[in-house]
Amino acid sequence: MRLLEYVMSGEDELGNQKMEIRKTIVIDASPEVVFSAITEPEELTQWFPDQAILEPKIGGKVRFVTLKEIHPEWKLDRDYISEGTIQEFVPNKKTILYLDSLGHT
């Protein structure tokens, strides 16, 4: 079993923290499988965003898109785009993403 802690936070245009989402789960999988699921765009889009760009390196670009047309049951008012950079990247161990915008277009 592997422990995965997922933290998502964002700031407003003045740098004030607006929100933080923190979730810890235990996954019955190897570190390699879990890391792949959270760092490879083709794996990410199987369970999280509809589109993903993730450059696996420190300073790498991150972009997640949730499309309104794909999720009519969510009653989204628009597509949601979150962009940022990778702050820390240790293969099969840890990645820290900083999202400059959480869903704002």
N, CA and C atoms as a LAMMPS dump frame, in Angstrom:
ITEM: TIMESTEP
0
ITEM: NUMBER OF ATOMS
315
ITEM: BOX BOUNDS ff ff ff
-5.0000000000000000e+02 5.0000000000000000e+02
-5.0000000000000000e+02 5.0000000000000000e+02
-5.0000000000000000e+02 5.0000000000000000e+02
ITEM: ATOMS id mol type element x y z
1 1 1 N 0.837 -1.183 0
2 1 2 C 0 0 0
3 1 3 C 0.882 1.246 0
4 2 1 N 0.482 2.246 -0.751
5 2 2 C 1.212 3.502 -0.829
6 2 3 C 0.32 4.642 -0.381
7 3 1 N 0.895 5.589 0.303
8 3 2 C 0.169 6.764 0.766
9 3 3 C 0.389 7.885 -0.238
10 4 1 N -0.692 8.487 -0.659
11 4 2 C -0.613 9.612 -1.573
12 4 3 C -1.298 10.797 -0.92
13 5 1 N -0.572 11.88 -0.768
14 5 2 C -1.178 13.1 -0.245
15 5 3 C -1.262 14.079 -1.398
16 6 1 N -2.462 14.56 -1.623
17 6 2 C -2.735 15.462 -2.726
18 6 3 C -3.167 16.791 -2.132
19 7 1 N -2.429 17.838 -2.418
20 7 2 C -2.757 19.166 -1.898
21 7 3 C -2.848 20.106 -3.087
22 8 1 N -3.933 20.854 -3.141
23 8 2 C -4.117 21.832 -4.203
24 8 3 C -4.472 23.157 -3.55
25 9 1 N -3.722 24.193 -3.862
26 9 2 C -4.017 25.494 -3.278
27 9 3 C -3.845 26.561 -4.345
28 10 1 N -4.427 27.71 -4.093
29 10 2 C -4.343 28.785 -5.068
30 10 3 C -4.322 30.131 -4.392
31 11 1 N -3.891 31.138 -5.144
32 11 2 C -3.807 32.499 -4.635
33 11 3 C -4.571 33.44 -5.551
34 12 1 N -5.004 34.548 -4.995
35 12 2 C -5.63 35.566 -5.817
36 12 3 C -4.548 36.444 -6.45
37 13 1 N -4.964 37.466 -7.192
38 13 2 C -4.008 38.306 -7.909
39 13 3 C -3.061 39.079 -6.992
40 14 1 N -3.379 39.191 -5.702
41 14 2 C -2.513 39.877 -4.742
42 14 3 C -1.6 38.926 -3.982
43 15 1 N -1.696 37.632 -4.284
44 15 2 C -0.864 36.647 -3.607
45 15 3 C -1.458 36.096 -2.327
46 16 1 N -2.709 36.453 -2.016
47 16 2 C -3.38 35.923 -0.828
48 16 3 C -3.928 34.532 -1.131
49 17 1 N -3.694 33.587 -0.221
50 17 2 C -4.194 32.239 -0.438
51 17 3 C -5.711 32.244 -0.419
52 18 1 N -6.318 31.678 -1.472
53 18 2 C -7.769 31.647 -1.589
54 18 3 C -8.356 30.327 -1.11
55 19 1 N -7.687 29.234 -1.406
56 19 2 C -8.222 27.951 -0.986
57 19 3 C -7.133 26.895 -1
58 20 1 N -7.383 25.833 -0.264
59 20 2 C -6.497 24.685 -0.267
60 20 3 C -7.349 23.443 -0.176
61 21 1 N -7.057 22.5 -1.028
62 21 2 C -7.729 21.205 -1.003
63 21 3 C -6.663 20.181 -0.636
64 22 1 N -6.914 19.406 0.39
65 22 2 C -5.944 18.405 0.847
66 22 3 C -6.663 17.066 0.965
67 23 1 N -6.088 16.054 0.334
68 23 2 C -6.676 14.714 0.399
69 23 3 C -5.551 13.699 0.531
70 24 1 N -5.702 12.775 1.454
71 24 2 C -4.739 11.701 1.649
72 24 3 C -5.455 10.385 1.421
73 25 1 N -4.869 9.554 0.565
74 25 2 C -5.465 8.246 0.288
75 25 3 C -4.372 7.173 0.307
76 26 1 N -4.797 5.933 0.539
77 26 2 C -3.902 4.788 0.488
78 26 3 C -4.242 4.017 -0.789
79 27 1 N -3.214 3.739 -1.569
80 27 2 C -3.407 3.079 -2.86
81 27 3 C -2.635 1.763 -2.86
82 28 1 N -3.287 0.714 -3.285
83 28 2 C -2.66 -0.602 -3.372
84 28 3 C -1.963 -0.722 -4.734
85 29 1 N -0.809 -0.061 -4.859
86 29 2 C -0.051 -0.063 -6.109
87 29 3 C 1.383 0.321 -5.806
88 30 1 N 2.254 0.029 -6.742
89 30 2 C 3.668 0.372 -6.567
90 30 3 C 3.85 1.887 -6.718
91 31 1 N 4.949 2.424 -6.184
92 31 2 C 5.227 3.853 -6.353
93 31 3 C 5.279 4.264 -7.831
94 32 1 N 5.807 3.388 -8.675
95 32 2 C 5.916 3.691 -10.104
96 32 3 C 4.545 3.854 -10.748
97 33 1 N 3.594 2.993 -10.397
98 33 2 C 2.244 3.07 -10.961
99 33 3 C 1.546 4.346 -10.494
100 34 1 N 1.655 4.643 -9.214
101 34 2 C 1.02 5.846 -8.67
102 34 3 C 1.637 7.097 -9.282
103 35 1 N 2.948 7.161 -9.351
104 35 2 C 3.621 8.332 -9.894
105 35 3 C 3.237 8.555 -11.349
106 36 1 N 3.145 7.479 -12.098
107 36 2 C 2.722 7.557 -13.496
108 36 3 C 1.315 8.136 -13.608
109 37 1 N 0.426 7.72 -12.717
110 37 2 C -0.967 8.184 -12.753
111 37 3 C -1.102 9.673 -12.475
112 38 1 N -0.134 10.252 -11.764
113 38 2 C -0.241 11.68 -11.43
114 38 3 C 0.717 12.568 -12.218
115 39 1 N 1.59 11.967 -13.045
116 39 2 C 2.555 12.792 -13.771
117 39 3 C 2.561 12.588 -15.285
118 40 1 N 1.896 11.586 -15.792
119 40 2 C 1.857 11.357 -17.231
120 40 3 C 0.502 11.809 -17.773
121 41 1 N 0.488 12.773 -18.708
122 41 2 C -0.778 13.314 -19.213
123 41 3 C -1.778 12.255 -19.684
124 42 1 N -1.31 11.232 -20.364
125 42 2 C -2.238 10.199 -20.859
126 42 3 C -2.851 9.395 -19.712
127 43 1 N -2.164 9.301 -18.6
128 43 2 C -2.709 8.64 -17.414
129 43 3 C -3.61 9.591 -16.618
130 44 1 N -3.179 10.829 -16.46
131 44 2 C -3.97 11.838 -15.737
132 44 3 C -5.369 11.991 -16.312
133 45 1 N -5.46 12.031 -17.641
134 45 2 C -6.766 12.263 -18.274
135 45 3 C -7.706 11.063 -18.152
136 46 1 N -7.221 9.961 -17.643
137 46 2 C -8.098 8.814 -17.388
138 46 3 C -8.937 9.017 -16.128
139 47 1 N -8.504 9.918 -15.249
140 47 2 C -9.203 10.068 -13.979
141 47 3 C -9.363 11.5 -13.49
142 48 1 N -8.674 12.488 -14.087
143 48 2 C -8.734 13.843 -13.538
144 48 3 C -9.185 14.848 -14.586
145 49 1 N -8.299 15.537 -15.298
146 49 2 C -8.773 16.546 -16.244
147 49 3 C -9.081 15.917 -17.598
148 50 1 N -9.784 16.694 -18.424
149 50 2 C -10.076 16.214 -19.78
150 50 3 C -8.857 16.355 -20.686
151 51 1 N -8.062 17.374 -20.431
152 51 2 C -6.816 17.585 -21.167
153 51 3 C -5.728 17.911 -20.152
154 52 1 N -4.517 17.451 -20.419
155 52 2 C -3.417 17.709 -19.49
156 52 3 C -2.11 17.896 -20.238
157 53 1 N -1.369 18.889 -19.794
158 53 2 C 0.017 19.073 -20.214
159 53 3 C 0.822 19.085 -18.927
160 54 1 N 1.859 18.291 -18.882
161 54 2 C 2.709 18.248 -17.701
162 54 3 C 4.116 17.92 -18.166
163 55 1 N 5.015 18.884 -18.024
164 55 2 C 6.411 18.676 -18.385
165 55 3 C 7.138 18.188 -17.139
166 56 1 N 7.548 16.914 -17.096
167 56 2 C 8.086 16.295 -15.878
168 56 3 C 9.502 16.726 -15.508
169 57 1 N 9.598 17.98 -15.024
170 57 2 C 10.889 18.51 -14.575
171 57 3 C 10.625 19.738 -13.719
172 58 1 N 11.57 20.107 -12.888
173 58 2 C 11.423 21.325 -12.094
174 58 3 C 11.322 22.507 -13.05
175 59 1 N 10.321 23.333 -12.841
176 59 2 C 10.059 24.46 -13.728
177 59 3 C 9.186 24.093 -14.916
178 60 1 N 8.833 22.812 -15.038
179 60 2 C 8.013 22.352 -16.155
180 60 3 C 6.609 22.943 -16.122
181 61 1 N 6.025 23.106 -17.293
182 61 2 C 4.684 23.663 -17.446
183 61 3 C 3.627 22.631 -17.082
184 62 1 N 2.566 23.108 -16.408
185 62 2 C 1.422 22.269 -16.058
186 62 3 C 0.167 22.979 -16.561
187 63 1 N -0.711 22.24 -17.226
188 63 2 C -1.987 22.808 -17.676
189 63 3 C -3.04 21.715 -17.639
190 64 1 N -4.107 21.953 -16.874
191 64 2 C -5.23 21.028 -16.781
192 64 3 C -6.471 21.734 -17.307
193 65 1 N -7.248 21.042 -18.139
194 65 2 C -8.464 21.62 -18.704
195 65 3 C -9.634 20.677 -18.433
196 66 1 N -10.714 21.237 -17.905
197 66 2 C -11.977 20.527 -17.756
198 66 3 C -12.958 21.184 -18.719
199 67 1 N -13.514 20.388 -19.625
200 67 2 C -14.368 20.918 -20.681
201 67 3 C -15.855 20.819 -20.329
202 68 1 N -16.518 21.951 -20.421
203 68 2 C -17.953 22.054 -20.118
204 68 3 C -18.767 21.042 -20.924
205 69 1 N -18.475 20.921 -22.211
206 69 2 C -19.271 20.059 -23.096
207 69 3 C -19.169 18.57 -22.76
208 70 1 N -18.095 18.164 -22.115
209 70 2 C -17.906 16.753 -21.768
210 70 3 C -18.66 16.383 -20.49
211 71 1 N -18.965 17.377 -19.654
212 71 2 C -19.592 17.124 -18.358
213 71 3 C -20.894 17.916 -18.183
214 72 1 N -21.908 17.679 -19.013
215 72 2 C -23.156 18.458 -18.882
216 72 3 C -23.829 18.268 -17.523
217 73 1 N -23.621 17.113 -16.911
218 73 2 C -24.235 16.836 -15.608
219 73 3 C -23.645 17.721 -14.498
220 74 1 N -22.476 18.298 -14.726
221 74 2 C -21.852 19.181 -13.738
222 74 3 C -22.375 20.609 -13.821
223 75 1 N -23.096 20.907 -14.909
224 75 2 C -23.666 22.25 -15.11
225 75 3 C -22.607 23.357 -14.992
226 76 1 N -21.475 23.145 -15.655
227 76 2 C -20.401 24.139 -15.656
228 76 3 C -20.823 25.345 -16.497
229 77 1 N -20.415 26.522 -16.094
230 77 2 C -20.737 27.73 -16.849
231 77 3 C -19.742 27.995 -17.973
232 78 1 N -18.585 27.294 -17.937
233 78 2 C -17.543 27.47 -18.945
234 78 3 C -16.518 26.353 -18.797
235 79 1 N -15.549 26.313 -19.697
236 79 2 C -14.41 25.416 -19.541
237 79 3 C -13.533 25.954 -18.413
238 80 1 N -12.873 25.067 -17.69
239 80 2 C -12 25.468 -16.595
240 80 3 C -10.566 25.085 -16.928
241 81 1 N -9.674 26.057 -16.829
242 81 2 C -8.269 25.856 -17.153
243 81 3 C -7.422 26.223 -15.935
244 82 1 N -6.587 25.304 -15.503
245 82 2 C -5.654 25.556 -14.404
246 82 3 C -4.248 25.427 -14.96
247 83 1 N -3.414 26.441 -14.719
248 83 2 C -2.055 26.441 -15.243
249 83 3 C -1.058 26.732 -14.135
250 84 1 N 0.149 26.228 -14.304
251 84 2 C 1.183 26.495 -13.316
252 84 3 C 2.496 25.847 -13.701
253 85 1 N 3.321 25.603 -12.682
254 85 2 C 4.642 25.016 -12.902
255 85 3 C 4.938 23.951 -11.852
256 86 1 N 5.86 23.097 -12.186
257 86 2 C 6.322 22.072 -11.25
258 86 3 C 7.425 22.677 -10.386
259 87 1 N 7.226 22.631 -9.077
260 87 2 C 8.182 23.201 -8.134
261 87 3 C 9.207 22.172 -7.657
262 88 1 N 8.773 20.92 -7.562
263 88 2 C 9.666 19.849 -7.118
264 88 3 C 9.301 18.597 -7.886
265 89 1 N 10.318 17.836 -8.304
266 89 2 C 10.07 16.622 -9.077
267 89 3 C 11.137 15.591 -8.745
268 90 1 N 10.728 14.539 -8.04
269 90 2 C 11.61 13.43 -7.701
270 90 3 C 10.919 12.169 -8.221
271 91 1 N 11.39 11.605 -9.356
272 91 2 C 10.712 10.468 -9.968
273 91 3 C 10.369 9.34 -8.985
274 92 1 N 9.131 8.889 -9.085
275 92 2 C 8.57 7.796 -8.281
276 92 3 C 8.514 8.09 -6.788
277 93 1 N 8.691 9.359 -6.414
278 93 2 C 8.632 9.727 -5.001
279 93 3 C 7.759 10.94 -4.73
280 94 1 N 7.993 12.046 -5.468
281 94 2 C 7.327 13.29 -5.085
282 94 3 C 7.263 14.257 -6.262
283 95 1 N 6.136 14.955 -6.352
284 95 2 C 6.024 16.08 -7.269
285 95 3 C 5.178 17.156 -6.596
286 96 1 N 5.607 18.394 -6.736
287 96 2 C 4.857 19.517 -6.19
288 96 3 C 4.536 20.457 -7.344
289 97 1 N 3.259 20.723 -7.524
290 97 2 C 2.799 21.62 -8.574
291 97 3 C 2.318 22.913 -7.949
292 98 1 N 2.648 24.03 -8.554
293 98 2 C 2.092 25.312 -8.146
294 98 3 C 1.202 25.765 -9.284
295 99 1 N -0.092 25.898 -9.018
296 99 2 C -1.035 26.344 -10.031
297 99 3 C -1.297 27.823 -9.841
298 100 1 N -0.963 28.611 -10.859
299 100 2 C -1.164 30.059 -10.819
300 100 3 C -2.653 30.398 -10.866
301 101 1 N -3.389 29.591 -11.601
302 101 2 C -4.828 29.823 -11.718
303 101 3 C -5.541 28.506 -11.516
304 102 1 N -6.554 28.522 -10.687
305 102 2 C -7.326 27.305 -10.428
306 102 3 C -8.68 27.414 -11.136
307 103 1 N -8.676 27.045 -12.398
308 103 2 C -9.923 26.999 -13.142
309 103 3 C -10.362 28.291 -13.765
310 104 1 N -9.625 29.357 -13.606
311 104 2 C -10.047 30.645 -14.152
312 104 3 C -9.473 30.815 -15.537
313 105 1 N -10.31 31.267 -16.454
314 105 2 C -9.833 31.473 -17.829
315 105 3 C -9.604 32.94 -18.089
